[in-house]
């Protein structure tokens, strides 16, 4: 059973949590209670709970300080914070630090059930993962030896240990380890999935085997080649070329020429479009990870500017690390977007890519990072209009798109042209609707959320508007002030509850219509209707007001 500790200085809150749901149904049990954070720490040491439910505002030690202690000393414990409306934002910020979730007082039973259900699921998943890791470690220990492919993958990623360990493993697998000069090449099948589906029944393992087999057969008669599939990646073949008494220039050229032949053969035999990056030469096996890193960087640049299928690392390293994006250019594109200047946008894009291409042919990752930073400014602009960039572009992760799917300058340019035109169009649509649409949305929000803690400032923040501007615009369009309109909605809702449900308590109606203070609710109700809630109920049973 998962153990839960409840921490609150109010006894009735602890009782409410303890009795409100069937804890056993979630595989949980209440293992203890505490009145403050200090007492909770003592209880944690003795009972080792899995979950701590704690109030924020408590004497001696509050909930946030308790959260900090738990985070430092017991990182596996899930913490759920309890707060009133006054601490709501405080609690929400704590979620970003370490809290699992937060619950508002008075605690809603359905919300508590949902939170505990999610916590139980995550705790069980974490436990299952730990068990799986332990099982795999036991298996590895029992096997004792590491397959060659896995070892070589570790070698090129720099996790195979020092030279003694590497020499021992290479000798064990019968692989030569004393070359004077070594260079690593990374070869990848660009259309691996399509070939797998078309020729090999969507069997990725078989497709990877065929790819590796063709490359190996082409190199088996030549000395110094070590060919293997990168462990866990069927579409990536790694080649280590060893040579003696050969200068770096000749070695690099020989590798490039041979890999160009291999790429042509793969295309001609099974239709695989291969690209390859060649790393710089190194003198020790323990340093091949540096050559591999360069090879992968070169691989990522193949075809970016129309070059390929094989690119040598020094051709990439000669480029600039990044393209410095002038501030005035960003301001210009944001201005064009906001004002719908589509022709100027197109010209801006042409100038941008021309500037980048002529700037020493900066590395592909440089322009990717530049475009990502540009979209940060665009995202802020769209926020003014309540537009979500990811939803507008239909792309959940821009980094994934830029780094994984856009492989050439041409693709990036086409993507930017389409994206900026769509963004300009979305802003234009928003601006056309004008102030009436904005206030209509605000009014709709008030009708949907009047029972929550709402202020002019919170609504203005939700709609990315200046509070003073919203206040003036609201009165102009709605004919009443923001607070007058919100009060009328709440009063109408309260009147309908009074008239439709004679068993509902006045205090409950106050909370259901957004009033925490019952006395204040009753005062406002009488001011609005000229009757107390009880008097109104007696006179209007069965009637209903339109909101």
Order of alpha helices (4+ residues) and beta strands (2+ residues): beta-alpha-beta-alpha-beta-alpha-beta-alpha-beta-alpha-alpha-alpha-beta-alpha-alpha-beta-beta-alpha-beta-alpha-beta-alpha-alpha-alpha-alpha-alpha-alpha-alpha-alpha-alpha-alpha-alpha-alpha
